């Protein structure tokens, strides 16, 4: 498509409402903004960024948003000659606007239908086929002359103005500073992978900026980093608070540690399932991982609580661990199996728009497959290992306390 139109820029804006909301009004998910008052150098850096982004795998529709080389016609009015004909520059401009852009731009006028009361705009404009050549545009009539020697005559634009070609730039600002935006879409690749390839390019280009000028990566990349960062912080504090709560309930530091040691294996199950299915890490998949961690934590707490009760009733550490495996095997398998079967339709992703939630289902299923095995095998082993390091009587004393 670009070969027949080398001077044209082709790109596609988001069509679905979800992408438009995630872009926060931007026309593309990736926006690299060069801001600062050194416009000439910033434009050169923006051009290099555009060329670098075109080489990134998965980045499509890369283009500089601002038009910096648009050809335009400028009307240079000879004010002295216009005044001799009784015309002001404003009158010349209004006549040109009426001819090219209609009278609605100069003096809006409406006619209201007396039957239904609906107003209709009345517009006067020169037909486009009458201004198809430069000579036609120069012969634009100018009305409004007030010179007494010019009464009853119509002046032409060519009598008072000269038309010339020039290059015009589109200027946008962010916090007063002029900006250049390089937009790009993502295709056949995840946003995180594209962002990782863009980061070294942006870092290299920052070295070419003069002091006071900046390069900022905006759009969905910025939202992704903020969302992942907040989820990571929330997940960390949730694990800490859960651990402290279990310490208060169990009255020991060891047993809650056994529960938490099984959670990394649950996360490994989520990662493995996403890798096998070719699903990228996203907000839905992270939410699924958090859901699965909650289920794994609940099952581990049940096992540890039952093992403590068996140990306090007189069984040894190894016998208590074996007893908890036999007693809790069926409930744990039933809970995991029910969730896996229920989430299979979500993970498969049948139907329009279902791929948005497929990552959540796959993350939960992978975490449950590995987390269930970890709960039934790894948790009893850790309980036996740690309890052998702690005297048997100390647990009874803490329980009685």
Number of C-alpha atoms within 10 A of each C-alpha: 7 9 7 7 9 8 8 9 12 11 13 11 14 16 9 8 9 9 17 16 12 15 21 13 12 18 20 24 24 26 25 23 22 26 26 23 14 16 17 9 15 24 19 13 20 24 16 14 24 19 13 16 25 16 13 17 15 18 23 18 19 25 21 21 17 16 13 14 11 11 12 13 12 14 18 12 19 14 14 12 14 20 15 15 21 18 21 19 16 9 16 23 16 20 21 21 16 18 21 18 16 20 20 16 13 13 11 11 14 12 11 11 10 8 6 7 9 10 12 11 11 13 15 14 13 15 11 10 8 11 16 10 10 9 10 13 18 19 14 21 16 22 15 15 22 15 12 9 11 13 11 9 10 14 20 16 23 18 16 23 19 14 16 10 10 11 12 14 12 11 12 14 11 12 8 10 15 17 24 28 24 22 25 27 21 18 13 9 12 15 21 16 13 20 20 12 17 21 11 11 15 18 11 11 17 16 9 13 19 13 9 10 19 15 21 14 18 17 21 22 20 16 15 17 13 12 14 15 12 12 16 13 12 12 15 12 12 13 16 13 12 15 18 15 13 18 16 12 10 18 15 15 13 16 23 23 17 22 26 20 16 24 22 14 22 30 22 16 25 31 20 17 20 20 12 10 11 10 17 16 19 18 17 17 24 21 17 24 28 22 17 28 26 13 22 27 23 14 23 29 20 17 26 23 15 19 26 23 15 18 21 18 11 10 15 17 22 17 15 23 26 16 19 21 20 10 12 15 15 10 11 22 16 11 14 22 16 10 17 20 11 13 17 15 14 19 21 15 17 11 9 7 9 14 14 14 17 22 31 27 25 31 30 32 28 25 33 30 19 20 31 27 17 21 29 21 15 19 25 26 17 19 23 20 14 16 19 13 9 11 10 14 10 11 18 14 10 11 14 7 7
